[in-house]
Amino acid sequence: MSRFKNAFTNRWVRITLGIVSVCVLLFSGASWWAVSQSRQVPEFYSRARNQSGPIAEIARNQLEHDVEEVRRQTQQGRFWKTSFSEEEINAWLQSELPERFGRLFAHGVSDPAIALENGQLFAAARYTSKRWDTVVSCRLSVEMTEEPNLLAIALSDLKAGALPLPLEPFVRKISKEAAMGDLDIRWDFTETGPIALVEIPQEDPRFVIKPLVIESVNLIAGQLQMAGRVGSEASDEYQPRGPVHRFVSYRHAERRREHDSTVAKTR
């Protein structure tokens, strides 16, 4: 009986050890896969980061020229339009973002870059920590809204390398970091996911023209095209062009005022 008991016990010990070994191997394999997936770098990011110093300098000079051209347009009339290339935007990101979002860079975020393809903007940045060295990327599309200078930006395909990441847990964090960089972001929660509502101030000391109202944003191959109007009546005459995002959970300013007025009357 004792021999049978020992054989029975040894058998289950071996089975248990086998199951534990398989679990360890699966976990190790999954961890290795996750790490290897997180180290993959998007092709557009490698291309953008390979922009040499002379090319970046040319892009910065072109950016200054394009901004000056917008200033000239607004001095001659109420309407303006411009376009910026990938190279110009990337040159601006490299010089401007470390100053505006210093906290992110202090926490391991660096080397931002974008690409414009098929009507969408692809954005990425490197993230490093004691455990991670990866490139976090996402895809964005832009629509106008019913409110002047309130852009609806759909975020999708958030990844660390090739490893998909859920967007929802980052919503609050994105808003917090944006606010610290003087950028106001609210959210419209739709069936397809959260839509970032980014408010562009009509007046800002850094703007070359003000009050500034944006009426269209187009993303084409390698180019960001924008147009709008300027002046004291620009906001009242606002006419969005192209697709307009319809609010789902977000109540725009007029509805908020009506709601606040109704609440005040009932008190």
HELIX and SHEET records of a PDB file:
HELIX    1   1 SER A    2  SER A   38  1                                  37    
HELIX    2   2 GLU A   43  ARG A   49  1                                   7    
HELIX    3   3 GLY A   53  GLN A   76  1                                  24    
HELIX    4   4 GLU A   86  ARG A  100  1                                  15    
HELIX    5   5 GLY A  102  ALA A  106  1                                   5    
HELIX    6   6 GLU A  168  PHE A  170  5                                   3    
HELIX    7   7 VAL A  171  MET A  180  1                                  10    
HELIX    8   8 ALA A  253  THR A  266  1                                  14    
SHEET    1   A 3 PHE A  79  SER A  85  0                                        
SHEET    2   A 3 GLN A 223  VAL A 230 -1                                        
SHEET    3   A 3 LEU A 212  ILE A 220 -1                                        
SHEET    1   B 5 VAL A 109  GLU A 117  0                                        
SHEET    2   B 5 GLN A 120  THR A 128 -1                                        
SHEET    3   B 5 ASP A 133  GLU A 143 -1                                        
SHEET    4   B 5 LEU A 150  ALA A 160 -1                                        
SHEET    5   B 5 LEU A 163  PRO A 164 -1                                        
SHEET    1   C 6 VAL A 109  GLU A 117  0                                        
SHEET    2   C 6 GLN A 120  THR A 128 -1                                        
SHEET    3   C 6 ASP A 133  GLU A 143 -1                                        
SHEET    4   C 6 LEU A 150  ALA A 160 -1                                        
SHEET    5   C 6 GLY A 193  GLU A 199 -1                                        
SHEET    6   C 6 ASP A 184  THR A 190 -1                                        
END                                                                             
